[in-house]
Amino acid sequence: MEQAFDQIRRYIDKHRKPMLSLWEELVNTESGSRQLEGVEAVCNILRRELEGAGVKTRTIPMDNAGSVLVGEWDNGSTKAPLLFIGHMDTVFKEGAVKENPFRVDEENFAHGPGVVDMKAGLVIAVYAIKALAELGFHERPIKCVFAGDEENLHMFSNAKAVMEAEASGALAAFNFETGYLDNHFVVGRNGGGPAQITVHGVAAHSGLAPEKGRSAILEAAHKIAAIEALNDIPRGKLINCGKVSGGIGENTIPDTCTINLGIRFPTSEIKGEILTALQSIVEHHTVPNTYAELDTSRLMNCMDTTDGVMALFGHVKKTAADCGFGDVDCFRVGSLSDSGITVACGVPTVCGMGARGEKSHTPEERAEVESLFQRCMLAACAAYTLQDDFRDKGKEVNK
């Protein structure tokens, strides 16, 4: 094992310049979630790099978003694959690169839009596979699944369903999202996102025939009071009625009203509580002859901290010690990611495998350059040593 680790280290050290060049190319290729041409350009860059390493690639087009890129490194093994997941889009608007191009400062931090969230992680994933290919690794296949619209929660596409299908049957997953400066890896994330209730009533002239009207806004008000009463902040249960719109004017009884909700939940159990309660509120009406519809299609699953997740982190922790990376720890965070998709599919996942950085989603976003190489070393070594029985071994590490 030590010899393999040394070979992986030498490969990464030898390819520092190409890794930096790829990082720069990706960052300077703008790919905001709605910049579909830019997302496709990033996708094509990654296809070029993956295919150069012997990875078979295919793209799954989305009607209103960037494609999902799937790369399959079939090294002859019939074992369940290890997933490398991530996203190709950023939160930044067109023109951001002109004002903030990729650059490395005197403190050896890299800057640029999406430099750590998560263009660095894509470089790490690609070069981890390249290092393993150079080593002649044949233990198991590795499958990359990179989404084109994670930053807007896949709200315009069916990428979540595609990722669920592609994750099916995998042994485990590494998500190359932003790494934390203190070397804590993510083993749990909240779920949530936007939801909407549309209330339908009966329009009428408020002066001439008010008795014929059924106010959708009044019915929405009853529902809002019931929804807000569900909140349990200490448990992480949040349903925020953040925007309400309806009606056309004070002289018309409104026949429609929409309630835009912001939902957060730390566990699948609390998610179930929320959805059950919302459905009950939607089905019940106080104002006669009104009805409502609930749309929760844009919610993201939480990343539950399962036994499998902790066992996989145990494997990463042991590998970090064995390969010289150093001591690591784990924690839960409140933000969303596609790790919720894979964990909900029964695939243990460790998130935050990307470069260490900070200030994501801001012009000050930055990443520690040296961590690009360190994290690539860790990912490749953890993939190399992952065994089918990692769950049992992980329990020993996490005692």
C-alpha positions as CSV (number, residue, x, y, z in Angstrom):
1,M,0.0,0.0,0.0
2,E,2.8,2.4,0.9
3,Q,4.4,1.9,-2.5
4,A,1.1,2.7,-4.2
5,F,0.7,5.8,-2.2
6,D,4.2,6.9,-3.2
7,Q,3.3,6.3,-6.9
8,I,0.2,8.4,-6.6
9,R,2.1,11.2,-4.8
10,R,4.7,11.2,-7.5
11,Y,2.1,11.3,-10.3
12,I,0.4,14.3,-8.7
13,D,3.7,16.1,-8.0
14,K,4.7,15.6,-11.6
15,H,1.3,17.0,-12.9
16,R,1.0,20.1,-10.7
17,K,1.3,22.5,-13.7
18,P,-1.3,20.7,-15.8
19,M,-3.6,20.6,-12.8
20,L,-3.2,24.4,-12.3
21,S,-3.7,25.0,-16.0
22,L,-6.9,23.0,-16.1
23,W,-8.1,24.8,-12.9
24,E,-7.5,28.1,-14.6
25,E,-9.2,27.1,-17.8
26,L,-12.3,25.9,-15.9
27,V,-12.5,29.1,-13.8
28,N,-12.1,31.4,-16.8
29,T,-14.9,29.5,-18.6
30,E,-17.9,31.2,-17.2
31,S,-20.7,28.7,-16.3
32,G,-23.4,30.4,-14.3
33,S,-26.4,28.1,-13.9
34,R,-28.3,30.0,-16.6
35,Q,-25.3,30.4,-18.9
36,L,-26.1,27.2,-20.7
37,E,-23.4,27.6,-23.4
38,G,-20.8,28.1,-20.7
39,V,-21.9,25.0,-18.8
40,E,-21.6,23.0,-22.0
41,A,-18.1,24.5,-22.5
42,V,-17.0,23.3,-19.1
43,C,-18.6,19.9,-19.9
44,N,-16.6,19.6,-23.1
45,I,-13.4,20.5,-21.2
46,L,-14.0,17.8,-18.7
47,R,-14.9,15.3,-21.4
48,R,-11.6,16.0,-23.1
49,E,-9.7,15.4,-19.9
50,L,-11.6,12.3,-18.9
51,E,-11.4,10.7,-22.3
52,G,-7.7,11.4,-22.3
53,A,-7.5,9.1,-19.3
54,G,-9.5,6.3,-20.9
55,V,-12.8,7.3,-19.3
56,K,-15.9,6.7,-21.5
57,T,-18.2,9.8,-21.3
58,R,-21.7,10.6,-22.2
59,T,-23.9,13.6,-21.7
60,I,-27.5,13.6,-20.7
61,P,-29.1,16.8,-22.1
62,M,-31.6,18.8,-20.0
63,D,-34.2,20.8,-21.8
64,N,-33.8,24.0,-19.7
65,A,-30.4,23.6,-18.0
66,G,-26.9,22.4,-18.6
67,S,-26.3,18.7,-19.3
68,V,-25.4,16.0,-16.8
69,L,-21.9,14.6,-17.6
70,V,-21.4,10.9,-16.9
71,G,-17.9,9.4,-17.1
72,E,-17.3,5.7,-16.6
73,W,-13.9,4.4,-16.0
74,D,-14.3,0.7,-16.6
75,N,-11.1,-0.9,-15.6
76,G,-12.3,-4.5,-16.0
77,S,-13.7,-4.9,-12.5
78,T,-17.2,-6.2,-12.0
79,K,-17.5,-4.7,-8.6
80,A,-19.9,-1.9,-7.6
81,P,-18.4,1.5,-8.7
82,L,-17.2,4.3,-6.6
83,L,-19.0,7.6,-7.5
84,F,-17.3,10.9,-7.9
85,I,-20.0,13.6,-8.0
86,G,-20.0,17.4,-8.4
87,H,-21.4,20.2,-10.4
88,M,-20.1,22.3,-13.3
89,D,-22.2,25.5,-12.8
90,T,-21.5,28.5,-10.5
91,V,-23.7,31.2,-9.0
92,F,-22.0,34.1,-10.8
93,K,-23.4,36.3,-13.5
94,E,-22.1,36.8,-17.0
95,G,-19.0,39.0,-17.1
96,A,-17.7,38.0,-13.6
97,V,-14.5,36.6,-15.1
98,K,-13.5,39.9,-16.7
99,E,-13.6,41.6,-13.3
100,N,-12.2,38.6,-11.4
101,P,-10.1,36.2,-13.5
102,F,-8.3,33.2,-12.2
103,R,-5.1,34.2,-10.4
104,V,-2.9,33.1,-7.5
105,D,-1.9,35.6,-4.9
106,E,1.3,36.0,-2.8
107,E,-0.3,33.8,0.0
108,N,-0.8,31.0,-2.5
109,F,-4.5,31.3,-2.7
110,A,-6.3,31.0,-6.0
111,H,-9.1,33.5,-6.9
112,G,-11.9,33.7,-9.4
113,P,-15.6,32.9,-9.8
114,G,-16.3,29.3,-8.8
115,V,-12.6,28.7,-8.0
116,V,-13.5,26.6,-4.9
117,D,-17.2,26.0,-5.5
118,M,-16.5,23.9,-7.3
119,K,-14.1,24.1,-10.2
120,A,-11.2,22.9,-8.0
121,G,-13.2,19.8,-7.0
122,L,-13.6,18.9,-10.7
123,V,-9.9,19.1,-11.2
124,I,-9.3,16.9,-8.2
125,A,-11.8,14.3,-9.3
126,V,-10.3,14.1,-12.9
127,Y,-6.7,13.9,-11.7
128,A,-7.5,11.3,-9.0
129,I,-8.7,9.0,-11.8
130,K,-5.7,9.9,-13.9
131,A,-3.4,9.0,-11.0
132,L,-5.2,5.6,-10.5
133,A,-5.1,4.9,-14.2
134,E,-1.3,5.5,-14.3
135,L,-1.0,3.2,-11.3
136,G,-2.9,0.4,-13.1
137,F,-5.7,0.3,-10.5
138,H,-8.2,-2.5,-11.2
139,E,-10.0,-3.0,-7.9
140,R,-13.3,-1.3,-9.0
141,P,-14.8,1.1,-11.6
142,I,-15.1,4.8,-10.9
143,K,-18.1,6.7,-12.2
144,C,-18.3,10.5,-12.4
145,V,-21.6,12.3,-12.4
146,F,-21.3,16.0,-12.8
147,A,-24.5,18.1,-12.9
148,G,-25.0,21.4,-14.8
149,D,-27.4,23.1,-12.5
150,E,-26.8,22.3,-8.9
151,E,-26.5,25.9,-7.8
152,N,-30.2,26.6,-8.6
153,L,-31.3,23.3,-7.1
154,H,-32.1,21.7,-10.5
155,M,-35.3,23.8,-10.6
156,F,-35.5,23.8,-14.4
157,S,-34.5,20.2,-15.1
158,N,-34.9,16.6,-14.1
159,A,-31.3,16.3,-13.2
160,K,-32.2,15.0,-9.7
161,A,-33.9,12.0,-11.2
162,V,-31.0,11.4,-13.6
163,M,-28.5,11.5,-10.7
164,E,-30.6,9.0,-8.7
165,A,-30.6,6.6,-11.7
166,E,-26.9,7.0,-12.2
167,A,-26.1,6.5,-8.5
168,S,-28.1,3.2,-8.3
169,G,-25.9,0.3,-7.4
170,A,-22.9,2.3,-6.4
171,L,-20.8,1.3,-3.4
172,A,-20.1,4.8,-2.1
173,A,-19.6,8.4,-3.3
174,F,-17.2,11.3,-2.8
175,N,-18.7,14.7,-3.5
176,F,-16.0,17.2,-4.4
177,E,-17.8,20.2,-3.0
178,T,-15.8,23.0,-1.2
179,G,-13.4,21.7,1.4
180,Y,-13.2,23.5,4.8
181,L,-10.0,25.2,6.0
182,D,-9.9,23.1,9.2
183,N,-10.0,19.8,7.3
184,H,-13.5,18.9,8.5
185,F,-15.3,16.7,6.0
186,V,-19.1,16.9,5.7
187,V,-21.1,13.9,6.8
188,G,-24.5,15.6,7.0
189,R,-26.4,18.5,5.3
190,N,-29.8,20.0,5.7
191,G,-32.4,19.5,3.0
192,G,-35.0,21.9,1.7
193,G,-35.5,24.5,-0.9
194,P,-38.4,26.4,-2.5
195,A,-42.0,25.1,-2.5
196,Q,-45.3,26.7,-3.6
197,I,-48.9,26.6,-2.7
198,T,-51.4,27.9,-5.2
199,V,-54.9,28.7,-3.7
200,H,-57.9,29.0,-6.1
201,G,-61.0,30.9,-5.2
202,V,-63.9,32.5,-7.1
203,A,-63.5,36.0,-8.6
204,A,-66.3,38.6,-8.1
205,H,-66.9,42.3,-8.1
206,S,-66.3,43.4,-4.5
207,G,-68.9,46.1,-4.7
208,L,-71.7,44.7,-7.0
209,A,-71.6,41.0,-6.0
210,P,-69.3,40.3,-3.1
211,E,-71.5,37.3,-2.0
212,K,-70.6,35.5,-5.2
213,G,-66.8,35.7,-4.5
214,R,-64.6,33.3,-2.6
215,S,-61.4,35.0,-1.6
216,A,-58.2,33.0,-2.4
217,I,-56.2,35.5,-0.3
218,L,-58.4,35.0,2.8
219,E,-58.0,31.2,2.4
220,A,-54.3,31.7,1.9
221,A,-54.1,33.7,5.2
222,H,-55.7,30.8,7.1
223,K,-53.1,28.4,5.5
224,I,-50.2,30.8,6.3
225,A,-51.1,30.9,10.0
226,A,-51.3,27.1,10.1
227,I,-48.0,26.7,8.2
228,E,-46.1,29.1,10.4
229,A,-47.3,27.3,13.5
230,L,-45.4,24.2,12.3
231,N,-42.0,25.8,12.8
232,D,-39.8,24.2,15.4
233,I,-36.5,26.0,15.1
234,P,-34.7,24.1,17.9
235,R,-35.2,20.9,15.9
236,G,-34.1,22.6,12.6
237,K,-37.7,22.5,11.2
238,L,-38.4,25.6,9.2
239,I,-41.2,26.5,6.8
240,N,-41.0,30.2,6.0
241,C,-43.9,31.9,4.1
242,G,-41.5,34.3,2.4
243,K,-43.6,35.7,-0.4
244,V,-47.4,36.0,-1.0
245,S,-49.0,37.3,-4.2
246,G,-52.6,37.4,-5.4
247,G,-55.5,39.5,-6.6
248,I,-55.7,42.3,-9.2
249,G,-57.0,45.1,-7.1
250,E,-59.2,46.2,-4.2
251,N,-62.4,46.1,-6.2
252,T,-62.1,42.4,-7.1
253,I,-62.4,39.5,-4.8
254,P,-59.3,37.5,-5.7
255,D,-59.6,34.1,-7.4
256,T,-55.9,33.1,-7.0
257,C,-53.1,33.5,-4.4
258,T,-49.7,31.9,-4.3
259,I,-47.6,31.3,-1.2
260,N,-43.9,30.9,-1.8
261,L,-42.3,28.8,0.9
262,G,-38.7,28.3,2.0
263,I,-38.3,25.0,3.7
264,R,-35.4,23.5,5.7
265,F,-35.0,20.2,7.5
266,P,-32.0,18.4,9.0
267,T,-33.3,14.8,8.6
268,S,-35.6,12.7,6.4
269,E,-37.9,12.2,9.4
270,I,-38.5,15.9,9.8
271,K,-38.9,16.2,6.0
272,G,-41.7,13.7,6.3
273,E,-43.4,15.6,9.1
274,I,-43.3,18.8,7.0
275,L,-44.7,17.2,3.8
276,T,-47.5,15.4,5.7
277,A,-48.5,18.6,7.5
278,L,-48.4,20.7,4.3
279,Q,-50.5,18.2,2.4
280,S,-53.1,18.3,5.2
281,I,-53.2,22.1,5.2
282,V,-53.6,22.2,1.5
283,E,-56.4,19.7,1.5
284,H,-58.3,21.5,4.3
285,H,-60.2,24.7,3.4
286,T,-61.8,27.3,5.7
287,V,-63.3,29.5,2.9
288,P,-66.0,27.5,1.1
289,N,-65.5,26.6,-2.5
290,T,-61.7,27.1,-2.5
291,Y,-59.0,24.6,-3.2
292,A,-55.2,24.6,-3.3
293,E,-52.3,22.8,-4.9
294,L,-48.9,22.0,-3.5
295,D,-45.7,21.9,-5.5
296,T,-42.6,20.5,-3.7
297,S,-40.8,19.2,-6.8
298,R,-37.8,21.6,-6.2
299,L,-37.0,20.4,-2.7
300,M,-33.5,18.9,-2.2
301,N,-33.1,15.8,0.0
302,C,-31.1,16.2,3.2
303,M,-27.8,14.3,3.6
304,D,-28.6,12.1,6.6
305,T,-25.7,11.1,8.7
306,T,-26.2,7.3,8.3
307,D,-24.0,4.5,9.6
308,G,-22.8,4.0,6.1
309,V,-21.8,7.7,5.8
310,M,-19.9,7.5,9.1
311,A,-18.2,4.3,8.0
312,L,-17.1,5.9,4.7
313,F,-15.7,8.9,6.7
314,G,-13.9,6.4,8.9
315,H,-12.2,5.0,5.8
316,V,-11.3,8.5,4.6
317,K,-9.9,9.3,8.1
318,K,-7.8,6.2,8.2
319,T,-6.5,6.8,4.7
320,A,-5.6,10.4,5.6
321,A,-3.5,9.1,8.4
322,D,-1.9,6.3,6.3
323,C,-1.0,8.4,3.3
324,G,0.5,11.3,5.3
325,F,-2.4,13.8,4.7
326,G,-2.8,14.2,8.5
327,D,-5.7,14.2,11.0
328,V,-9.2,15.0,9.8
329,D,-12.6,15.4,11.4
330,C,-16.2,15.6,10.4
331,F,-19.3,17.7,11.0
332,R,-22.8,18.6,9.7
333,V,-23.5,21.9,7.8
334,G,-26.7,23.7,7.0
335,S,-26.2,24.2,3.2
336,L,-27.6,21.9,0.5
337,S,-25.8,19.7,-2.0
338,D,-26.3,16.7,-4.3
339,S,-25.0,14.5,-1.5
340,G,-28.6,14.4,-0.3
341,I,-29.5,12.7,-3.6
342,T,-26.9,9.9,-3.3
343,V,-27.5,9.3,0.5
344,A,-31.2,9.1,-0.1
345,C,-30.5,6.4,-2.7
346,G,-28.6,4.4,-0.1
347,V,-25.1,5.3,-1.3
348,P,-22.9,6.4,1.6
349,T,-21.3,9.7,0.7
350,V,-18.6,12.0,2.1
351,C,-18.9,15.6,1.0
352,G,-16.5,18.5,1.0
353,M,-13.7,16.5,-0.7
354,G,-12.7,19.5,-2.8
355,A,-9.9,22.0,-2.2
356,R,-9.9,23.9,1.0
357,G,-11.4,27.4,0.6
358,E,-13.7,30.1,1.9
359,K,-16.1,32.9,0.9
360,S,-18.0,30.8,-1.7
361,H,-20.6,32.6,-3.8
362,T,-18.8,36.0,-3.3
363,P,-16.3,37.9,-5.3
364,E,-13.8,37.2,-2.5
365,E,-14.1,33.4,-3.0
366,R,-10.7,31.8,-2.7
367,A,-9.0,28.4,-2.5
368,E,-5.7,27.2,-1.0
369,V,-3.6,26.1,-3.9
370,E,-1.6,23.4,-2.1
371,S,-4.8,21.8,-1.0
372,L,-5.7,21.0,-4.6
373,F,-2.8,18.5,-4.7
374,Q,-3.3,17.3,-1.1
375,R,-7.0,16.6,-1.7
376,C,-6.3,14.8,-5.0
377,M,-3.8,12.6,-3.2
378,L,-6.3,11.8,-0.5
379,A,-9.1,11.0,-2.9
380,A,-7.0,8.8,-5.1
381,C,-5.6,6.9,-2.1
382,A,-9.0,6.5,-0.5
383,A,-10.4,5.2,-3.8
384,Y,-7.4,2.8,-4.1
385,T,-7.9,1.3,-0.6
386,L,-11.7,1.2,-0.4
387,Q,-13.0,-2.3,0.1
388,D,-16.5,-3.8,-0.2
389,D,-16.6,-4.3,3.6
390,F,-15.7,-0.7,4.4
391,R,-18.8,-0.3,6.6
392,D,-17.5,-2.9,9.1
393,K,-14.0,-1.5,9.1
394,G,-15.4,2.1,9.4
395,K,-17.1,1.2,12.6
396,E,-13.8,0.3,14.2
397,V,-12.2,3.6,13.1
398,N,-15.1,5.7,14.5
399,K,-15.3,4.1,17.9
